[in-house]
Amino acid sequence: MRRALTCVVLLALASAVQGAEPQVVQPYERDASLAPANHIDDLVLASLKAHGIRPANVCSDAVFLRRAYLDVIGTLPKPAEVRDFLLSRAPDKRAKLVDALMERPEFADYWSLKWCDILRVKSEFPINLWPEAAQVYHRWVHDAIRDNMPYDQFARTLLTASGSDFRVPPANFFRAVQEREKKDPSNLAAVVALTFMGMRTADWPADRRDGMAAFFSRIAYKPTAEWKEEIVYLDPAATGPLDATFPDGTKVQVPAGKDPRQVFADWLVKPGNPYFARCAVNRTWYWLMGRGIVDPADDIRPDNPPSNPELLDYLAKELVDSHYDMRHVMRLILNSRTYQQSSIPQSEAPEAEALFAFYPVRRLDAEVLLDALNWIAGPAQGEEYENQTPEPYTFVPSTQPTISLADGSITSPFLELFGRPPRDTGLLSERNNAPTTAQRLQLLNSSQVQQKIVRSFRLRAVQNSARGNPDRMIRAVYALILSREPTAQELAVAQEAVKPVRGRRAQGPGELAWALINTKEFLYRH
């Protein structure tokens, strides 16, 4: 019966698209103006026009609501939030939603998850921060995002920190590097370039690579009497002048007694630097739009040019002019018509995706998907995390949201299966959101997912409130799983599927929920 119900729901979803009017597809789009909302749209639409590509329609309110929740806080909207937003007639309700989401505690949880992937916050091999350091490092990143620390201050603090990795959290930036014990400054320089410039030094000429490595050649490490504690410090024996070269080829002599890292940080964050702001806004664009203006977003080099150079320059200037306020840049993106486009392309041109002619469909991150399933299941249906660190053992409650996990070494079979990054290199490509057969089987057949649905507190509440009314039950399940109302056709198909047949009892909300969870609409951002 489950497979049959899944099939009819999938057919209903597909036919809702295929049978709709060709210009506006319900319930995913709305009939709205193509007019730009801000300068992002001016630049994107001009590029599309130059290539003869028609942009997608504006997405519906229901799609925008779900998309914004997932992209900004990594969390599904609650049915009451869905209802209130869809009923609101305020013309600026989308902008107000963006502002409200940025003030929620999940915002800092979700964006610290992203940054801790980049910063390699992991207690075990090969990073070996150890649990105490991983926890305090994550907390520092989390609080910096929560408090909207200016991005230049964020970078400078990480680049110049010294002290105990347990007591000075930013000092872990230079500890969270593979093979640091070899005292090879080129490894440190490679991490700095990847993190704050989006560049890979392996492709650089040797003199350019060595010139940048000189800025980090005086970093040293020493243990303390406390188990696994380590001090990051500057080698006191190396105090003379130091010759180094900035990545743009400019040579500099660091004066005696001056921290070379401070000299590099001064160069990196100054407003005219061609690397720093562009890397930051390109990575943010990638996180929100699914594709970098330079793509891959951490492979910026002369022979990998941006698809829209004017757009990249504009966002970088906005970041600098706002005194490195990353939320300002995020607001610009989220309020743009470009972000609020439908995921249904209006052009088959191969350049359409790279030029942002539509919102790209992509699977939910492993942590976001797991939290969504756990939320649907209810507060008692959490995740049993695995901790490979023997001591000191870090206990994580099963009810803790996965997006708030601090340590990349704490995981679960579900997270591993769905592509959670190992946090070994800081590369964006470590996260694998490509769907696999094993993932589909896990969602379709696993007892883990089945038990979450069978024991779901929220689905029981749906059944109790429906009081035998199938329409009410179906609408409630759609709001819970897909954050929208069913179309008339979907409602009719679901009614037919859940009604009793040949004396068998009517199907409950669990069967419909199981079917909807296995649809692309639930599993993907769209």
N, C-alpha and C positions, 0 to 999 in steps of 0.2 A: 504493500500500500504506500509506503514512504516513497519508493521510486516512482510510482505512478503519480503521486501528488507533486513530487518535484518536477516531473515532466510537464504536467498541466500548468504549473505556475510559471515555469520557464517559457512555455509556449505563449502564455498570456503576456509576459513581459516583452517577448520578442514581437508579438503581433501588435502590441501597443505602440511600438516604434514603426513597424512596417505599414500599419494601416492608417497612420496619422497623415495629416496634411504635410506635404513635402517641405514646406518652408518652416513650420514650427512644430516640433515633435513634443507631444504631451505624454507624460507629465514632466518632462525633463527640460523644457525650454519655455520661454514666454515671448510674446510679441512685443518687443521693445526696440527703442531707437538704436541705431549703430553709432550714434554720436559719442565722441570720446568723453571719458569722465575726468581724466587728468592728462598730464603731458606724456605719461607712459603710453597712453593710447594714441596720441598724436604720432609718436615715433613708430609704434608697431603698425598702425594702420597705413602710414606712409610707406613703410617697407613692404607691406602686403600689396598695396596698390601698385607699387613699382614692379612687383613680380606677377601681377595679374591674379592674385589669390583673394578669394572672398573669405572674410572672417566668419566664424561660427556665430550663431544666434546667442543672445543672452540666456544664461541658465535660469531656470525657474527658482522661485524662492525656496522651495523644498530642497532642491539640489544645492543651492548656495548655502543654506543653513547647515546641512550635513557636511559639505565640503569645508566650510570655515571651521566647524568644530574639529574635524579630523586634522586639518592642516595647521590650526593655531594651537589647539590644546590636546590633540591626539586622543579625543574622547567623543563618543557618540552623544548627541543631544537626547535629553529625556523627553518622553512623550508630551509632558506639560510644556516644555520649552518649544517643542515643535508646534504645538497648538497655538501658543501665544504669538509666536513669530508669524505663522501663516495667517492668523486672524488680524494681525496688526496692519493698519493702513498708513502708517507713518512713511512718508517718502524717503526718509533717511534711515530706515530701520536696518539696512545692511551695514552702513557705517557705524551705527550705534552698537550693533552686534560685534563688530570687529573690536571696537574700544572695550566693550564689556569682557570679551574673551581674553584680552591681554591683561586684564586685571585679576583674572581668576588664578587660584593657586596652581591649577594644572598647567598653566602657561609656562611657569618656571620649571615644573617637572618635565614637561615634554621637550622644551628647548635645551635644558641641561642634558637630557638624554642624547640629543643630536650632537651637542658640543663635547660630551664625554666620549662619544665615538671618535671624534676628531682628535681629542686630547689623550686617547688611549688610557682611560681610567679603568684599570684592571689590576687585581691583586696578584694573579698568578702568572706563570710562564707564558710568553717570553718577556713580559713587561716587568713583573715582579715588584709592584708597588707595595704589596702586602695589605692586609685588610684595613688597618688603622689609617694608612696614608690614602688608600682609595676612598674611604668614607669621608675624610676631611677635605680631600681634593674635590670630590663631588659636591659637598656642601658649599664650598667656596664658589664653585661655578654656578650652582643653583641660586645662591644668594646674589651673585653678581647679575644674573639674568632677572631675578625677581625685582631687584632694586634699579634695574635699567642702567647699570654702570656704563658710562661712555665706552665705546669699543676701543678707542685708542688707549684709554686707561687700562682696560681689560688686557690688551696685548702687552702694554709696557710692564704691567705688574708681573705677568707670567715670564716675560723675557729677562727681568732683572732681579727676580726673587732669589734670596739666599736664606739658609737656615735649615732647621729641622723639618723633615718631610711630614712629621706628625703635628708640628706646631705652626709651621708656615706653609699653609696648603699650596700656594702657587709655586713653591720650590719643587713640587712634583713634576712640573712641566719638563724639567731637565732630567728627572729621574725616570720618567715614563718613556724611555728611549731604549730600543734594543741594543745590546752590546756596548752599553755605556762604560762597562768595566774595562774595555779596551782603551779607553781614554783617547778615542779618535774623534776630534772635533768635527770632522766632516759628517758624522752621523747626526750630531746635534744641529749642524747647519742645515742638513737635509730636512729635519723635522721642522725647523723654523720656517724654511722656505715653503714647505708643503702647507703648513698651518696658516701662515699669515700672508703668503704671496700666491698660493695656489700653484706652485711650480715644483718641478721635480729636478733636483740638482744632478741626477744621474746622467741627464742629457747635456749638461753644461760642459764647456771646455775646462780642462784641469785647472788653469790659472784662475778662472772665475770661481770655481768651486773652492779652491784653496784660499783665495782671497776672502771669501765670506766665512770660511771655517775659522779663520784667524780670530774673529770676534768672540768665538766660543772656546778658544784654545786654553784658557786659564781656568775653566770650570773644573772643580775637583769634588770628590765625595769622600766622606769618612764615617765610619760607624760610631755609635755611642754605646754606653753600657745597657741601654734599654733594647730589648729584643727587636731586631729588624729596623730600628730607627736609623736614619742616615742623615748626615748634614751635607747640604749643598753649599759650597763656598768657593771663593776665588783663591787660587794658589798663592799663598803669601810670598813665595820665593820669586814669583814672576811679576815684578813691579816696574820694570823699565818701559820705555816707549815700545809701541807695537805697531808694525806696519800691517795694514789690512786693506781690502778692496770691497766696496759696496757692490751689490749685484748689477748696478747700472754701469760699472766699470770705473767709477770714481775712486781714486786711491786716497787713503787717509792714514795719518799717523796718530794713534791713540796716545795721549800724553802719559807720562809716568804717573802711576798712582790712580789713574782713571779706570773705571770699570768699562771694558770694551763693549760689554752688552748694552750699557747705557748709550754709548755712542751709536751703536747699531739701532737701538730703539728710537733714538732721536731722529735718525734718518728715515726709519721705516714709517713713522706715524705723522711726519710733517705733511701738510696739506698737498704739496706738489708731488708727492711720491706717486709714481705711475702704477704701483703694484698693490699697495695695501688696501685702499678703499675699493678698488675694482675687484679684488679677490673677495672681499667681504660681501659686497652686494651681489656678486655673481653666485656665490654659494647660497645666499639667502633666496635669491631668485630660483635657484635649483630646488631648494627645499620646498618652496611654495608652488612652483610651476612644474616640477618633475623633470626639468631639463635646464641646463645652464645656458646663459647667453654665450659664454664660452663653454663648450661641452666636449669631454667631461669637465665638470666644474672645478676640479683640482688638477687640471693639466693645461695651464695657461702658458703658451709659448708662441713665438712669432709665426710658426707654420700651423697653428690651430687658432685662427682668428675668430672673433665674436661674430655671431650671425647678424647682430644689429649693433654696430659699434657706437652709434649715437645714443642708443638706449643704455648701454653699459656706462658710457661717460656721464650721462645725465644722472643715473642712480648714484654713481660714485661722488659726483658733485653734491647731490642732495645729502649724502652721508656726511661729507666734510662740512657743508654749510650748516647742518643741524648739530654740529659739535659731536659728531659720531654717535648719534642717537639711532640705534638699530630699529627701534620700534617705529620711528618716523618713516624709515624706508619700507618696513613691513606694511604700514598703513597705506603708503602710496601704492604698493603692489596689490594689496587685498581690496582696495577700493577702486582699482582700475577696471575698466570694462574688459581688458585683456584677461585678468584673472577670473572675472565673472562670466566668461564665455561658456557656452555649452561644450561638452566633450564630443559632440557630434559634428564632424567636419563638414564644411560646405564646399570643400575643394579637394580634389584627388591629387593635386600637385605634390611631388615628393618633398618639396621644400616647406610645405605647410607647417609641419611640426616644428622644425628648426626656427621658423619665423613666428611661431606662437599664434597660429591662426585658430587654435582651439585649445581647450584644456585637456591635457593628456591623461588618459585612463591608466591607472597603475595600481597594483595590488597594495593593500594595507601593509604597513610595517608589521613585523612579527609581534612586537610588544603591543601595538595598537589593536591588532586583531585579537590577541589573547585577552586584553582588557575588555574589548567589546563583548566577547563570548562570556567572560566572567560577570560582566555587568548584567547581561541578559539573564544569566543563570541566577543571580541574586547574591546577597552578601555571604551566604554560607558556602558558595561554590568557588573558592579561590584556587590558586595554583600551588602545587608542591614544588618549591624551587630546590635545585641541587647546588650544593656548596662544596667545591673540591678543595677548599682551603682548610687544612686540618686544625690549625690553631693560629691566633684565637678564632674560634668558630663564630661566624656571623649568622645570627638567626634572622630570618626574614619571614614575617607573618604571611600566611597563605592569602590573606585578604589585601595585602599591600598591592596597589596598582603597579603593573610591570613597568610603566613608563617612569616610575620613580625609583627603580633599582639603581643603586649607586655603582656597584661593582660588576664589571663585565665578566668576571669569573663565576658569578652566581647566575645560573641559567636553569633551563628545564628542557625535556625532550621536545616539547612543542616549539619553544623558541629556536632550538637548533634546527628543527625540521623546516621552519618557515624563514630561515635565513638571517637570524640575528647576527650582527658582525662580531668577529672575535676580538676586535680592538687591538690588533697586533701592530698595525702600520699607520692608522689614521687616514687611510685612503677611503674615499666615499664608496669605491667599488667593493669594499669588504661586506657591505650590506647587500644581500641577494634577495630581491623581491620577485625573481622569476618563478612562475608557478610550475609545479612538478606533479607527476602522477601520484607520488607518495603523499603530497599535501591534499590532493583531492580525495584520496582514499581515507586519509585521517578525518577529514570533515564529514565524509559520507558514512563511514562504517565504524569509526572508533568508539569504544565504550566511553572514553573520556568525554567526547562531545555529547554522546547520547545521554550520559548521566547528568551533564549540565542542564540539558533540556528537560529531562524527566523530573529532576529535582528542583527545577527553577521556581523560585519564590515569585518572580514577576509573572511568569506564565500562569501559575496557579491563581494569582490575583486577577489576571485577565479573565480566566475562566469563571471565577466567582462573580466578577462584576458584570460579565456578559449575561449571566442568568438564563442560559439556553438560547440567547439571541445570536444566531450565527453572524449576522451583519456586524453587530457590535464587536464580537470576538475578532472577526477578520480585520476590521479597521484598527482595533487596538494592537494586533500583532504587526500589522504593517507599520504603524507608528513606532512600535518598539524596535523593529528590526531594520526597516528601510527609512525611517524618519519622514514618512509621507503617508498620505491617504492612498488607498488603492484606486485605480481607474474603474470606471463602470464595468469594463470588460474583465479586468482582473477580479473584481468583486464577484461577477457572475461565475467565472471559472472556479474561484475558490469556494463559492457556495456549493457548486456541484460536487467539488472534490471532498468536502467535509461532511456532506449529508449522509445519513445511514443508508446502506445498500443491503438488500436481501436479509433484513433482520439484524445486520451488524450495527453496533452503536455508531453514533456520529463521531467524527474525528475531532479531537480537542485542539487547543492552540499549539500544543507541542508539535504536532505533525506539520502544521502550517509553518511554524517557526523553523523547524528543521529544514523544510523545503526552501524557505527564503534565505536562510543562512548559507545555503549552498548555491545561491545565485551570484552571478558576477556583480550585480548591483550592490550586494552586501559586502563582498570580499574586496572590492576595488574602490579607490577614490575615483570620482567621475564628475 
